[in-house]
Amino acid sequence: MRSSRTTEDHDRALELRDAIDRTGYYPEVVVDGVEGAVAGEQVVAFYVHHEPTFERDEVRRHLSVVVVTPSRLILAHTDEHEGDDLLPEPYTSTSTEAIRLSAVRSVVVTRMVANPTSGPSSPAEAVMTIGWGAVSRVDLEPAGCSDPDCDADHGYTGVLASDDFSLRVSAAADGADAVAGLLEFAESLSARTHGA
């Protein structure tokens, strides 16, 4: 779903509700979870992403809603499940997380542009990764030196990367508007975390 540019004096809560309704994915359940997490704050920017996944002969749906308020970043995820021992009927689960904007450490945006030699064009895909330190990934590999005859153990070297939330959209799967909307949302979030 496409979000538009941020305006300071405009609460976008109704637009958010409309975007959730358009997914057709348990909108009342999703809105209830999102509104509870937003807790009456103004909705400055948002992005709604409906992602169906295929599991054997079944389609499972997942909905991510990302909201920026004046003080927080809200993440909401809704999944559907078959019944199990505890809940025999099919059910949904909605998880929300609220992060202070001042805690957001990074907003990483990757744009994939097809055929770049023909000049600027709309990205075919975009990935937004937001880091605030809740989840870190360590990529390790054996360390070495430049001496080809050295057989000493140099230990390991690696990279510690923050990877708390990542969202990927493509024009082929989600539409060009979805890619543009994700980039606009990332720009809005990035501007709000600048100097926070």
Phi, psi and omega in degrees: 000142184270135172250153181253181185298155182283140170231133185295327188261012186235119176277123185263022182300320180292322176296320177298314179300317178298319180296320178293317178301320182296336179290333182071011184258091180040058188302321181296320180294314181295313180300318179302315179293317182293314180297323177299320180285323179293328173055042174083357178289160177293138174271113183271317180208157178204162173214133180241127181229117178262122184232099175283144175234152183254127180233107187055238179260020182242152174255125175252139182249146178225134179236126175251132175235125180241127185230139171250127173251177178301336184237346188220160169253126181248130174244132177227132179233129177238129179234153174253149184224152170285165176296156177220194183297323182279319179235098185292336179274155173303146183212168174246156171231131178241124177246135177235151176220136178243126183238131175299136179302327180293343179273344181291120183269328183206147171233105183258127180238128176242126178249132175252118182247124179282143176051061185293344181290343179272011177099182183298138175210170180293140179298141177279332178214158174215145176233130176244125177239127181246131179239134175223010173094003179284323181233130176233147179244135177248123175252112183250150173211155180299137178276156179212183176229177185277355180278113183294340181265359182286132177240020179285153175275114181263008179078213182232156173231156182191182180232133174258116184239137175278131185211064186281323181210133179223139180223128181240133175228151179227150178296324182294319183268323189248344182101152181298326179297325180295319178295313179299320179296319178295319179295321177295318179298314180299321178296317179297314178297314180301318179295325182282337180268352178294117179075008180288000000 
